[in-house]
Amino acid sequence: MLIDFNELKRLLKNIIEQLDHQNLNLLEPFVNGKGTNPTAENLAKYIFDGLRHELTAINDQLKVGYVRVWESPDASAIYREVGSL
């Protein structure tokens, strides 16, 4: 076992709570003119980066394969890094 699923859910919940019920255009790194737009693609990258940071702090052997963000039941965006799982 690499990581307990409940621990993974807790880490992901902490990242998502930073975005939930917020005006994303007012949050770093999405502030207009200073960062990127809060598109599904950029949200997926934000979550990927945050989760990678949290997992690496626990065990540097843990890797994130990809993050998928759903905009609607039939539209999503995936972020993965070249060479990742």
N, CA, C and O atoms as a MOPAC input file, in Angstrom:
PM7 MOZYME 1SCF
protein

 N      0.84700 1    -1.17900 1     0.00000 1
 C      0.00000 1     0.00000 1     0.00000 1
 C      0.89400 1     1.24500 1     0.00000 1
 O      1.80100 1     1.36800 1     0.82300 1
 N      0.63100 1     2.14600 1    -0.91400 1
 C      1.43300 1     3.36000 1    -1.00800 1
 C      0.95700 1     4.44400 1    -0.05300 1
 O      1.76100 1     5.09200 1     0.61700 1
 N     -0.36700 1     4.63600 1     0.00400 1
 C     -0.94500 1     5.63700 1     0.88800 1
 C     -2.37200 1     5.21600 1     1.19600 1
 O     -3.07700 1     4.70500 1     0.32600 1
 N     -2.78900 1     5.42800 1     2.41700 1
 C     -4.14900 1     5.11000 1     2.80500 1
 C     -5.11200 1     6.01000 1     2.03300 1
 O     -4.90200 1     7.21900 1     1.92900 1
 N     -6.16400 1     5.40800 1     1.49700 1
 C     -7.11800 1     6.16400 1     0.68200 1
 C     -7.73700 1     7.32200 1     1.47000 1
 O     -7.97500 1     8.39000 1     0.90600 1
 N     -7.99700 1     7.12400 1     2.75900 1
 C     -8.55400 1     8.21000 1     3.57700 1
 C     -7.58300 1     9.37700 1     3.69100 1
 O     -8.00400 1    10.53300 1     3.71000 1
 N     -6.29100 1     9.08600 1     3.76500 1
 C     -5.27900 1    10.15100 1     3.80000 1
 C     -5.25800 1    10.90500 1     2.47800 1
 O     -5.17000 1    12.13300 1     2.46300 1
 N     -5.33900 1    10.18300 1     1.38100 1
 C     -5.38400 1    10.82100 1     0.06200 1
 C     -6.61300 1    11.71800 1    -0.06200 1
 O     -6.51500 1    12.83700 1    -0.56500 1
 N     -7.76400 1    11.23700 1     0.39200 1
 C     -8.98900 1    12.04000 1     0.35600 1
 C     -8.84400 1    13.29600 1     1.20000 1
 O     -9.31500 1    14.36400 1     0.80900 1
 N     -8.19200 1    13.18000 1     2.36200 1
 C     -7.99100 1    14.34000 1     3.23700 1
 C     -7.11000 1    15.38100 1     2.54900 1
 O     -7.40800 1    16.57500 1     2.59200 1
 N     -6.03300 1    14.93200 1     1.91900 1
 C     -5.13900 1    15.85600 1     1.21800 1
 C     -5.86400 1    16.56600 1     0.08500 1
 O     -5.74000 1    17.77900 1    -0.08600 1
 N     -6.61800 1    15.80000 1    -0.68200 1
 C     -7.35500 1    16.38300 1    -1.79900 1
 C     -8.43100 1    17.34400 1    -1.31200 1
 O     -8.64700 1    18.39700 1    -1.91200 1
 N     -9.10500 1    16.98200 1    -0.22600 1
 C    -10.13500 1    17.85400 1     0.33900 1
 C     -9.53600 1    19.20300 1     0.75400 1
 O    -10.15000 1    20.24700 1     0.53100 1
 N     -8.34800 1    19.18600 1     1.35200 1
 C     -7.69600 1    20.43400 1     1.76100 1
 C     -7.41500 1    21.33700 1     0.56600 1
 O     -7.54300 1    22.55700 1     0.66600 1
 N     -7.03600 1    20.74800 1    -0.55200 1
 C     -6.76200 1    21.54400 1    -1.75200 1
 C     -8.06300 1    22.09500 1    -2.32600 1
 O     -8.14100 1    23.27500 1    -2.66500 1
 N     -9.08200 1    21.24700 1    -2.43600 1
 C    -10.36100 1    21.65200 1    -3.01700 1
 C    -11.04400 1    22.72500 1    -2.16900 1
 O    -11.66700 1    23.63600 1    -2.71300 1
 N    -10.93100 1    22.62400 1    -0.84400 1
 C    -11.57500 1    23.61400 1     0.03500 1
 C    -11.04600 1    25.02600 1    -0.20600 1
 O    -11.75500 1    26.00000 1     0.04400 1
 N     -9.81200 1    25.14800 1    -0.68700 1
 C     -9.26200 1    26.46700 1    -0.99400 1
 C     -9.98300 1    27.11500 1    -2.17100 1
 O     -9.96000 1    28.33700 1    -2.32100 1
 N    -10.62000 1    26.29800 1    -3.00300 1
 C    -11.29700 1    26.77900 1    -4.20800 1
 C    -12.81600 1    26.85600 1    -4.05100 1
 O    -13.47500 1    27.66300 1    -4.70600 1
 N    -13.36000 1    26.01500 1    -3.18300 1
 C    -14.80000 1    25.85700 1    -3.06100 1
 C    -15.47500 1    27.14400 1    -2.59300 1
 O    -15.03000 1    27.77900 1    -1.63600 1
 N    -16.54500 1    27.51700 1    -3.27300 1
 C    -17.36100 1    28.69500 1    -2.95600 1
 C    -16.53800 1    29.98800 1    -2.95900 1
 O    -16.78200 1    30.88700 1    -2.15300 1
 N    -15.58000 1    30.07300 1    -3.85400 1
 C    -14.74400 1    31.26000 1    -3.98400 1
 C    -14.89900 1    31.84300 1    -5.37800 1
 O    -15.23600 1    31.13300 1    -6.32600 1
 N    -14.65100 1    33.13500 1    -5.49600 1
 C    -14.52200 1    33.75400 1    -6.81200 1
 C    -13.10000 1    33.44500 1    -7.27900 1
 O    -12.14100 1    34.07200 1    -6.83000 1
 N    -12.97500 1    32.48800 1    -8.17000 1
 C    -11.65000 1    32.00500 1    -8.57500 1
 C    -10.79300 1    33.09000 1    -9.21300 1
 O     -9.56600 1    33.03500 1    -9.14100 1
 N    -11.42700 1    34.07100 1    -9.83400 1
 C    -10.67200 1    35.16600 1   -10.45300 1
 C     -9.96700 1    36.04200 1    -9.42700 1
 O     -9.08000 1    36.82000 1    -9.77800 1
 N    -10.35800 1    35.91800 1    -8.15100 1
 C     -9.73400 1    36.72200 1    -7.10300 1
 C     -8.68900 1    35.95700 1    -6.30800 1
 O     -8.04900 1    36.52300 1    -5.42200 1
 N     -8.51000 1    34.69300 1    -6.61000 1
 C     -7.55000 1    33.86300 1    -5.88200 1
 C     -6.23000 1    33.75900 1    -6.63100 1
 O     -6.19700 1    33.71900 1    -7.86100 1
 N     -5.13500 1    33.71600 1    -5.86100 1
 C     -3.84000 1    33.38500 1    -6.45600 1
 C     -3.88600 1    31.90800 1    -6.77700 1
 O     -4.38800 1    31.15000 1    -5.94800 1
 N     -3.41600 1    31.45300 1    -7.87900 1
 C     -2.68000 1    32.16200 1    -8.91200 1
 C     -3.55700 1    32.61200 1   -10.07200 1
 O     -3.06600 1    32.75300 1   -11.19200 1
 N     -4.83500 1    32.83800 1    -9.82900 1
 C     -5.76500 1    33.16000 1   -10.90400 1
 C     -6.12900 1    34.63800 1   -10.98900 1
 O     -7.02400 1    35.00100 1   -11.75200 1
 N     -5.46800 1    35.48900 1   -10.23500 1
 C     -5.78500 1    36.91200 1   -10.25100 1
 C     -5.55200 1    37.46200 1   -11.65400 1
 O     -4.47200 1    37.29700 1   -12.22200 1
 N     -6.55700 1    38.10600 1   -12.20000 1
 C     -6.46400 1    38.64600 1   -13.55800 1
 C     -5.25700 1    39.56000 1   -13.69400 1
 O     -5.02100 1    40.43700 1   -12.86300 1
 N     -4.50600 1    39.33800 1   -14.75000 1
 C     -3.33200 1    40.15100 1   -15.01800 1
 C     -2.07900 1    39.66400 1   -14.32100 1
 O     -0.97600 1    40.05200 1   -14.70800 1
 N     -2.21500 1    38.81800 1   -13.29500 1
 C     -1.05000 1    38.32900 1   -12.55600 1
 C     -0.83400 1    36.83200 1   -12.72700 1
 O      0.27600 1    36.33400 1   -12.54200 1
 N     -1.87200 1    36.13500 1   -13.07200 1
 C     -1.74900 1    34.68500 1   -13.17100 1
 C     -2.42900 1    34.17900 1   -14.41800 1
 O     -2.41800 1    34.84200 1   -15.45500 1
 N     -3.01200 1    33.02300 1   -14.32100 1
 C     -3.72200 1    32.42600 1   -15.43400 1
 C     -5.21100 1    32.42000 1   -15.14400 1
 O     -5.62700 1    32.53500 1   -13.99100 1
 N     -6.00500 1    32.28600 1   -16.18100 1
 C     -7.45400 1    32.21400 1   -16.00600 1
 C     -7.83200 1    30.89800 1   -15.34600 1
 O     -7.17800 1    29.88200 1   -15.58000 1
 N     -8.87400 1    30.89900 1   -14.52600 1
 C     -9.28000 1    29.67100 1   -13.84600 1
 C    -10.10000 1    28.73900 1   -14.74600 1
 O    -11.24800 1    28.41800 1   -14.43800 1
 N     -9.50900 1    28.32000 1   -15.84000 1
 C    -10.16100 1    27.35800 1   -16.72200 1
 C    -10.07900 1    25.97800 1   -16.08100 1
 O     -9.33000 1    25.77600 1   -15.12600 1
 N    -10.84600 1    25.03400 1   -16.60300 1
 C    -10.78100 1    23.66700 1   -16.09000 1
 C     -9.36500 1    23.11500 1   -16.21500 1
 O     -8.89100 1    22.40800 1   -15.32600 1
 N     -8.69100 1    23.43400 1   -17.31700 1
 C     -7.32400 1    22.96900 1   -17.51900 1
 C     -6.38500 1    23.52500 1   -16.44500 1
 O     -5.56300 1    22.79300 1   -15.89400 1
 N     -6.51100 1    24.80600 1   -16.15500 1
 C     -5.64500 1    25.42000 1   -15.15500 1
 C     -6.00800 1    24.98400 1   -13.73800 1
 O     -5.13000 1    24.88200 1   -12.88100 1
 N     -7.28700 1    24.72600 1   -13.48300 1
 C     -7.68300 1    24.18400 1   -12.18500 1
 C     -7.10700 1    22.78100 1   -12.00100 1
 O     -6.65400 1    22.43700 1   -10.90900 1
 N     -7.12200 1    21.98100 1   -13.04600 1
 C     -6.54100 1    20.64500 1   -12.97000 1
 C     -5.04800 1    20.73000 1   -12.65600 1
 O     -4.54400 1    19.94900 1   -11.84900 1
 N     -4.34200 1    21.66000 1   -13.27800 1
 C     -2.91100 1    21.83900 1   -12.99700 1
 C     -2.69500 1    22.31400 1   -11.55800 1
 O     -1.78200 1    21.84100 1   -10.88100 1
 N     -3.52600 1    23.23900 1   -11.09100 1
 C     -3.42500 1    23.74200 1    -9.71800 1
 C     -3.58300 1    22.59000 1    -8.72100 1
 O     -2.80300 1    22.46800 1    -7.77700 1
 N     -4.58500 1    21.75800 1    -8.93600 1
 C     -4.83400 1    20.62500 1    -8.04400 1
 C     -3.69600 1    19.61900 1    -8.15100 1
 O     -3.23500 1    19.09800 1    -7.13500 1
 N     -3.23800 1    19.34000 1    -9.36500 1
 C     -2.11100 1    18.42800 1    -9.58900 1
 C     -0.88900 1    18.89500 1    -8.80300 1
 O     -0.27500 1    18.11500 1    -8.07500 1
 N     -0.54100 1    20.17200 1    -8.95500 1
 C      0.64700 1    20.71100 1    -8.28400 1
 C      0.50500 1    20.64100 1    -6.76600 1
 O      1.45200 1    20.28100 1    -6.06700 1
 N     -0.67800 1    20.98700 1    -6.25600 1
 C     -0.90000 1    20.93800 1    -4.81500 1
 C     -0.83100 1    19.52400 1    -4.27600 1
 O     -0.22900 1    19.28600 1    -3.22900 1
 N     -1.43900 1    18.58800 1    -4.97900 1
 C     -1.42900 1    17.20600 1    -4.54100 1
 C     -0.02600 1    16.61500 1    -4.62900 1
 O      0.39300 1    15.86700 1    -3.74600 1
 N      0.69500 1    16.95200 1    -5.69100 1
 C      2.08000 1    16.47700 1    -5.81800 1
 C      2.92100 1    16.96800 1    -4.64300 1
 O      3.70700 1    16.21000 1    -4.07600 1
 N      2.75200 1    18.23100 1    -4.28300 1
 C      3.49700 1    18.80000 1    -3.15500 1
 C      3.17700 1    18.05600 1    -1.86100 1
 O      4.08100 1    17.70000 1    -1.10400 1
 N      1.89600 1    17.82300 1    -1.61200 1
 C      1.48100 1    17.14500 1    -0.38200 1
 C      1.97600 1    15.70000 1    -0.34300 1
 O      2.45600 1    15.23900 1     0.69300 1
 N      1.86500 1    14.99100 1    -1.44500 1
 C      2.29900 1    13.59500 1    -1.48500 1
 C      3.80900 1    13.47100 1    -1.33000 1
 O      4.29300 1    12.58200 1    -0.62800 1
 N      4.54400 1    14.34800 1    -1.97400 1
 C      5.99900 1    14.31000 1    -1.88300 1
 C      6.46300 1    14.57600 1    -0.45900 1
 O      7.47700 1    14.02700 1    -0.02700 1
 N      5.73300 1    15.41000 1     0.27500 1
 C      6.08100 1    15.69000 1     1.66700 1
 C      5.92800 1    14.43800 1     2.53500 1
 O      6.64200 1    14.27200 1     3.52400 1
 N      4.99800 1    13.56200 1     2.16100 1
 C      4.78400 1    12.31900 1     2.90100 1
 C      5.82500 1    11.27600 1     2.51200 1
 O      6.42700 1    10.62500 1     3.36600 1
 N      6.02400 1    11.13200 1     1.19900 1
 C      6.94200 1    10.11600 1     0.67700 1
 C      7.33800 1    10.54300 1    -0.73200 1
 O      6.48300 1    10.64600 1    -1.61200 1
 N      8.61000 1    10.78800 1    -0.94700 1
 C      9.03200 1    11.29300 1    -2.25600 1
 C      8.90700 1    10.26000 1    -3.37800 1
 O      9.18100 1    10.57400 1    -4.53600 1
 N      8.50100 1     9.05000 1    -3.05100 1
 C      8.25400 1     8.03300 1    -4.06900 1
 C      6.81500 1     8.08500 1    -4.60300 1
 O      6.51500 1     7.46900 1    -5.62600 1
 N      5.92500 1     8.81500 1    -3.91700 1
 C      4.53300 1     8.92200 1    -4.36100 1
 C      4.43100 1     9.88700 1    -5.53100 1
 O      5.02300 1    10.96600 1    -5.50500 1
 N      3.68800 1     9.50400 1    -6.54800 1
 C      3.54500 1    10.30600 1    -7.76700 1
 C      2.06900 1    10.49600 1    -8.09100 1
 O      1.24200 1     9.63800 1    -7.78500 1
 N      1.75000 1    11.62200 1    -8.70800 1
 C      0.40200 1    11.87800 1    -9.21000 1
 C      0.42400 1    11.56600 1   -10.70200 1
 O      1.25700 1    12.09600 1   -11.43700 1
 N     -0.48300 1    10.71300 1   -11.14600 1
 C     -0.55600 1    10.38100 1   -12.56200 1
 C     -1.21200 1    11.48700 1   -13.35700 1
 O     -0.63900 1    11.98900 1   -14.32400 1
 N     -2.41000 1    11.87000 1   -12.95500 1
 C     -3.11700 1    12.96000 1   -13.61200 1
 C     -4.26400 1    13.42300 1   -12.71600 1
 O     -4.65900 1    12.73500 1   -11.77500 1
 N     -4.78000 1    14.59500 1   -13.03000 1
 C     -5.96700 1    15.13600 1   -12.35900 1
 C     -6.97500 1    15.48600 1   -13.43800 1
 O     -6.63300 1    16.12700 1   -14.43200 1
 N     -8.20500 1    15.06800 1   -13.24500 1
 C     -9.29600 1    15.39700 1   -14.17600 1
 C    -10.29400 1    16.29400 1   -13.44300 1
 O    -10.72600 1    15.98400 1   -12.33300 1
 N    -10.64600 1    17.39700 1   -14.07400 1
 C    -11.64300 1    18.32700 1   -13.55700 1
 C    -12.82900 1    18.30700 1   -14.51400 1
 O    -12.68000 1    18.50200 1   -15.72000 1
 N    -13.99600 1    18.07000 1   -13.95400 1
 C    -15.22100 1    18.01200 1   -14.76700 1
 C    -15.91600 1    19.35800 1   -14.76500 1
 O    -16.13400 1    19.94800 1   -13.70700 1
 N    -16.26800 1    19.85200 1   -15.95800 1
 C    -17.04300 1    21.08600 1   -16.11000 1
 C    -18.54000 1    20.78100 1   -16.15100 1
 O    -19.36300 1    21.56700 1   -15.68200 1
 N    -18.86700 1    19.64700 1   -16.71000 1
 C    -20.25700 1    19.19000 1   -16.83400 1
 C    -20.20200 1    17.66400 1   -16.94900 1
 O    -19.11200 1    17.09500 1   -17.01100 1
 N    -21.35600 1    16.99600 1   -16.97800 1
 C    -21.32800 1    15.53300 1   -17.06100 1
 C    -20.59600 1    14.97900 1   -18.28700 1
 O    -20.16000 1    13.82700 1   -18.27600 1
 N    -20.45900 1    15.77800 1   -19.33200 1
 C    -19.80300 1    15.26600 1   -20.53000 1
 C    -18.61700 1    16.11000 1   -21.00500 1
 O    -18.19300 1    15.97900 1   -22.15300 1
 N    -18.08100 1    16.96800 1   -20.14400 1
 C    -16.93200 1    17.79700 1   -20.51700 1
 C    -15.94600 1    17.86000 1   -19.34400 1
 O    -16.30600 1    18.24000 1   -18.23000 1
 N    -14.70200 1    17.48000 1   -19.62000 1
 C    -13.68300 1    17.50800 1   -18.58000 1
 C    -12.34000 1    17.90700 1   -19.17800 1
 O    -12.15100 1    17.90900 1   -20.39500 1
 N    -11.41500 1    18.24400 1   -18.28400 1
 C    -10.05500 1    18.55600 1   -18.68800 1
 C     -9.11400 1    17.74100 1   -17.80700 1
 O     -9.34200 1    17.57800 1   -16.60900 1
 N     -8.07000 1    17.24100 1   -18.42000 1
 C     -7.07500 1    16.44500 1   -17.69600 1
 C     -5.73900 1    17.16300 1   -17.74500 1
 O     -5.33800 1    17.68900 1   -18.78300 1
 N     -5.04700 1    17.17600 1   -16.59600 1
 C     -3.67800 1    17.67000 1   -16.57600 1
 C     -2.78500 1    16.52300 1   -16.13800 1
 O     -3.03800 1    15.86900 1   -15.12700 1
 N     -1.73300 1    16.29000 1   -16.91800 1
 C     -0.66700 1    15.34800 1   -16.54500 1
 C      0.62400 1    15.91200 1   -17.09100 1
 O      0.63400 1    16.64100 1   -18.08300 1
 N      1.69900 1    15.56800 1   -16.43900 1
 C      2.99700 1    16.03900 1   -16.91300 1
 C      3.62600 1    14.99300 1   -17.81700 1
 O      3.41300 1    13.79200 1   -17.65000 1
 N      4.39100 1    15.46400 1   -18.76100 1
 C      5.09800 1    14.56700 1   -19.66000 1
 C      5.97700 1    13.64600 1   -18.82900 1
 O      6.72600 1    14.10400 1   -17.96600 1
 N      5.88600 1    12.37000 1   -19.08600 1
 C      6.68400 1    11.40300 1   -18.35400 1
 C      6.05900 1    10.94100 1   -17.05900 1
 O      6.60000 1    10.05800 1   -16.39400 1
 N      4.90200 1    11.53200 1   -16.67600 1
 C      4.25700 1    11.04300 1   -15.44500 1
 C      3.53700 1     9.74400 1   -15.78000 1
 O      3.21200 1     9.47800 1   -16.93700 1
 N      3.30100 1     8.96600 1   -14.78300 1
 C      2.69500 1     7.64900 1   -14.92500 1
 C      1.93600 1     7.58700 1   -16.19400 1
 O      1.34300 1     6.55500 1   -16.50900 1

